[in-house]
Amino acid sequence: MQNENLAQRTADRLREMIEKQGVYKYGEKLPNENELSQILGISRTTLREAIRILIYEGILTVKRGRGTFVANEINQIAAGGIEVQEFSKMKVTLRDLYEARMIFEPEAAALACKRASDEEIAEILRLGEECQRQLKTDPRGKNRIVSENAFHGAIIKAAHNDFLNQFMPTLTRTIEQTFALNINLDIIAEDAYKDHILIMEFLKKRDAAALKSAVTIHLHHAILHEQISLEEI
């Protein structure tokens, strides 16, 4: 428990160094593990745990073979401005991500209805309520990104299909890109709140067909409000 608390405090400190102090800029590579652990006065094990927390929150990203970087998406959200060319590229990327989610996520939800244990469903509902709270209190905040990812991710995990679990990064990236694109976020939040009520209710009743439809509608709502056409080439 003490190590977990230290890792969280380290994550909080790093987050502050990035977001408030500007020690590490958006898109910048962090110092290597040995150097950064010395700067922070912690062990490398604690540093790794702290970095995992910030990766999960979308603040840091790992580029294989290159190191750990401050995620550009956070800068786009904070700055509230995206160049036209980048905006266009993001819409194409987001279209592809939603297309992938439309293929696997409703089916994964249906499987979760059939395969999840009572304990898993209770945990999904708990995560759903937290997501609802974030949608109401801070629909544009980073905590909402984390809670949304946790809620939908838990449903996919409850499908108990190792192959479907490999699509988790698609889910995370879609949510991050949605916030980075910054289109109709408040409207998306309103619809998401209503959609989540149905998703949780059908999951609670283990109604696989209804849950599959609810997840499909939820994704369509987001696509509609983000002005994305799945028919685009």
Wavefront OBJ file of the C-alpha trace (Angstrom):
o trace
v 0.000 0.000 0.000
v 2.845 2.387 0.839
v 4.465 1.735 -2.549
v 1.120 2.329 -4.283
v 0.703 5.655 -2.479
v 4.237 6.690 -3.427
v 3.600 5.787 -7.070
v 0.397 7.880 -7.060
v 2.174 10.828 -5.429
v 4.929 10.532 -8.025
v 2.330 10.478 -10.813
v 0.701 13.583 -9.315
v 4.056 15.327 -9.159
v 4.904 14.469 -12.761
v 1.449 15.606 -13.878
v 2.013 18.954 -12.171
v 5.462 19.293 -13.745
v 3.847 18.817 -17.159
v 0.567 20.705 -16.858
v 1.338 23.515 -14.418
v 5.085 24.016 -14.303
v 5.843 23.270 -17.950
v 9.003 21.366 -17.038
v 8.218 18.845 -19.780
v 6.450 20.217 -22.839
v 3.742 18.562 -24.880
v 5.280 16.138 -27.377
v 8.614 16.194 -25.499
v 10.483 13.032 -24.574
v 11.000 12.403 -20.858
v 14.514 11.764 -19.510
v 15.548 8.119 -19.376
v 14.495 5.987 -16.423
v 17.739 6.306 -14.454
v 17.930 10.074 -14.846
v 14.264 10.739 -14.075
v 14.234 8.501 -10.997
v 17.248 10.440 -9.671
v 15.578 13.789 -10.388
v 12.459 12.705 -8.484
v 14.377 10.909 -5.731
v 12.521 7.615 -6.136
v 13.276 4.063 -7.197
v 12.923 2.971 -10.809
v 10.150 0.577 -9.759
v 8.098 3.444 -8.308
v 8.775 5.535 -11.413
v 7.540 2.745 -13.687
v 4.285 2.499 -11.700
v 3.804 6.282 -11.836
v 4.383 6.298 -15.591
v 1.821 3.502 -16.017
v -0.735 5.660 -14.190
v -0.083 8.630 -16.482
v -0.155 6.452 -19.601
v -3.556 5.152 -18.500
v -4.739 8.740 -18.031
v -3.533 9.636 -21.526
v -0.955 12.144 -20.285
v 2.069 10.090 -21.350
v 2.566 7.790 -24.306
v 5.252 5.230 -25.107
v 6.787 5.135 -28.564
v 8.431 1.764 -29.026
v 12.189 2.017 -29.388
v 12.146 5.772 -28.748
v 11.029 6.263 -25.139
v 8.232 7.907 -23.140
v 6.695 11.161 -24.373
v 4.170 13.711 -23.152
v 1.059 12.973 -25.248
v 0.183 15.525 -27.911
v -3.566 14.955 -27.393
v -3.442 16.689 -24.022
v -1.924 19.760 -25.649
v -4.682 19.834 -28.248
v -7.368 19.590 -25.573
v -5.762 22.271 -23.403
v -5.024 24.670 -26.226
v -8.458 24.299 -27.780
v -7.061 24.874 -31.257
v -6.067 22.503 -34.060
v -4.621 23.353 -37.470
v -6.891 22.642 -40.438
v -4.644 19.942 -41.881
v -4.317 18.215 -38.510
v -8.067 18.555 -37.967
v -8.767 16.750 -41.248
v -6.321 13.954 -40.437
v -7.877 13.495 -37.004
v -11.368 13.127 -38.474
v -10.155 10.397 -40.829
v -8.414 8.611 -37.963
v -11.479 8.921 -35.758
v -13.708 7.579 -38.534
v -11.505 4.489 -38.795
v -11.496 4.013 -35.026
v -15.281 4.236 -34.770
v -15.621 1.878 -37.724
v -13.537 -0.678 -35.826
v -15.541 -0.170 -32.622
v -18.820 -0.641 -34.493
v -17.555 -4.042 -35.649
v -16.395 -5.479 -32.320
v -17.867 -3.549 -29.387
v -21.608 -4.395 -29.657
v -20.741 -8.097 -30.005
v -18.350 -7.891 -27.050
v -21.114 -6.334 -24.934
v -23.494 -9.141 -25.869
v -20.887 -11.713 -24.830
v -20.335 -9.870 -21.548
v -24.051 -10.262 -20.784
v -23.705 -14.014 -21.060
v -20.245 -14.574 -19.573
v -19.634 -11.956 -16.896
v -19.772 -13.045 -13.274
v -22.108 -11.249 -10.881
v -19.041 -9.602 -9.344
v -17.857 -8.352 -12.739
v -21.258 -6.876 -13.526
v -21.327 -5.160 -10.137
v -17.900 -3.639 -10.876
v -18.984 -2.506 -14.358
v -22.045 -0.816 -12.843
v -19.831 0.891 -10.253
v -17.537 2.185 -13.000
v -20.594 3.259 -14.962
v -21.912 5.317 -12.057
v -18.522 7.004 -11.703
v -18.554 7.779 -15.408
v -22.051 9.251 -15.043
v -20.814 11.436 -12.193
v -17.955 12.750 -14.334
v -20.330 13.381 -17.238
v -22.440 15.574 -14.975
v -19.734 17.388 -13.026
v -16.946 17.833 -15.602
v -17.910 16.563 -19.090
v -14.776 18.051 -20.685
v -12.331 17.027 -17.960
v -9.582 14.422 -18.147
v -11.217 12.423 -15.348
v -14.115 11.851 -17.694
v -11.715 10.402 -20.275
v -10.360 7.990 -17.670
v -13.798 7.007 -16.347
v -15.256 6.510 -19.846
v -12.350 4.292 -20.813
v -12.640 2.270 -17.597
v -16.394 1.724 -17.993
v -16.386 0.608 -21.631
v -13.136 -1.295 -21.165
v -14.605 -3.312 -18.295
v -17.481 -4.430 -20.520
v -15.057 -5.636 -23.184
v -12.966 -7.492 -20.589
v -16.111 -9.168 -19.235
v -16.622 -10.805 -22.643
v -13.760 -13.132 -21.628
v -12.281 -13.238 -25.117
v -8.529 -12.759 -25.316
v -8.694 -11.594 -28.945
v -11.260 -8.893 -28.177
v -9.034 -7.652 -25.347
v -6.469 -6.718 -27.986
v -8.860 -4.010 -29.195
v -8.615 -2.094 -25.906
v -6.118 0.434 -27.352
v -8.692 1.195 -30.094
v -11.219 2.090 -27.406
v -8.745 4.288 -25.516
v -7.543 6.073 -28.641
v -11.112 6.762 -29.831
v -11.999 8.458 -26.553
v -8.771 10.519 -26.527
v -9.216 11.555 -30.177
v -12.829 12.549 -29.512
v -11.677 15.022 -26.865
v -8.788 16.243 -29.000
v -11.120 16.929 -31.931
v -13.247 19.033 -29.556
v -16.530 18.967 -31.505
v -19.888 19.065 -29.666
v -18.382 17.577 -26.497
v -21.232 18.825 -24.302
v -23.870 17.337 -26.606
v -21.934 14.071 -26.779
v -21.831 14.031 -22.969
v -25.596 14.540 -22.719
v -26.313 11.663 -25.076
v -23.665 9.478 -23.431
v -25.329 9.965 -20.046
v -28.681 8.774 -21.423
v -27.095 5.919 -23.390
v -25.190 4.690 -20.348
v -28.430 4.387 -18.375
v -29.750 1.912 -20.958
v -26.425 0.096 -21.248
v -26.247 -0.455 -17.493
v -29.914 -1.449 -17.246
v -29.666 -4.061 -20.003
v -26.406 -5.395 -18.565
v -28.032 -5.698 -15.157
v -30.889 -7.694 -16.727
v -28.424 -9.728 -18.832
v -30.390 -8.859 -21.958
v -27.709 -9.459 -24.597
v -29.764 -8.436 -27.647
v -30.925 -5.172 -26.061
v -27.419 -4.340 -24.813
v -25.962 -4.937 -28.267
v -28.479 -2.467 -29.710
v -27.831 0.087 -26.941
v -24.067 0.037 -27.542
v -24.606 0.381 -31.303
v -26.870 3.402 -30.773
v -24.351 4.906 -28.328
v -21.607 4.719 -30.959
v -23.901 6.140 -33.646
v -24.727 9.113 -31.403
v -21.030 9.946 -31.034
v -20.406 9.558 -34.777
v -23.368 11.815 -35.579
v -22.358 14.609 -33.203
v -18.722 14.509 -34.305
v -19.905 15.009 -37.896
v -18.199 11.865 -39.120
v -19.475 9.836 -42.068
v -18.580 6.147 -42.143
v -19.264 6.216 -45.878
v -16.315 8.545 -46.558
v -13.385 7.148 -48.515
l 1 2 3 4 5 6 7 8 9 10 11 12 13 14 15 16 17 18 19 20 21 22 23 24 25 26 27 28 29 30 31 32 33 34 35 36 37 38 39 40 41 42 43 44 45 46 47 48 49 50 51 52 53 54 55 56 57 58 59 60 61 62 63 64 65 66 67 68 69 70 71 72 73 74 75 76 77 78 79 80 81 82 83 84 85 86 87 88 89 90 91 92 93 94 95 96 97 98 99 100 101 102 103 104 105 106 107 108 109 110 111 112 113 114 115 116 117 118 119 120 121 122 123 124 125 126 127 128 129 130 131 132 133 134 135 136 137 138 139 140 141 142 143 144 145 146 147 148 149 150 151 152 153 154 155 156 157 158 159 160 161 162 163 164 165 166 167 168 169 170 171 172 173 174 175 176 177 178 179 180 181 182 183 184 185 186 187 188 189 190 191 192 193 194 195 196 197 198 199 200 201 202 203 204 205 206 207 208 209 210 211 212 213 214 215 216 217 218 219 220 221 222 223 224 225 226 227 228 229 230 231 232 233
